[in-house]
Amino acid sequence: MTNTLLMPMATAVWLVENTTLTFKQIAEFCNLHEVEIQGIADGEVAKGIVGYNPIIAGQLTKEEIELSSKDQARSLKINDYNLDISSDKNKIKKYVPLSKRQDKPDSALWLIKQHPSLKESQISKLVGITKNSVTAIKNKSYWNFNNLNPKDPVAIGLFSQKDLQEALEKAERRIKREKKLKEKEKLNQNIK
């Protein structure tokens, strides 16, 4: 996919007003005709269009404009940028409707039963309840323990399978570390 210019006419207006680039350079960059750029400069074309700053938009750099301003034969090159579109679900807490809030303790119980390797802090982070509540559910001292029904949190949409898999992998690494540490301690005791 090639990078295309956002709002070419408004960008051309800004470039005409704020740079010393030639009409040909601006026309090539904005994919417009040279006569249109001449019309923008004369105030006959693009009346009322507010200039769009391609530097702020990340489509051009000041350096690129300066290089092309010094060399009139040089074409402007659109800034090649790739946006990393990633999921920030774990950074932004999403709203959980009242009808689903009872599912949180149910989900914590399911995780405790199905994945005993998970720490209480991991469960509380995944499900979105306090660590004290997870501890109480684990110890069966939760105020509403008798009414809890284990529910798969992925199936009801509290978090994704990927989140669960990452937590399980983290727990597995922790268990391996603890096991190695115990073996090391045992070896050190045998040496003494």
Buried (B, 14 or more C-beta within 10 A) or exposed (E): EEEEBEBBBBBBBBBBEEBEBBBEBBBBBBEBEBEBBBBBBEEEBBEEBEBBEBBEBEBBEEEBBEEBBEEEEBEBEBBEEEEEEEEEEEEEEEEBEEEBEBBBBBBBBBBBEEBEEBBBEBBBBBBBBEBEBBBBBBEEEBEEEEEBEBBBBBEBEBBBEEBBEBBBEBBEEBEEEEEEEEEEEEEEEEEE
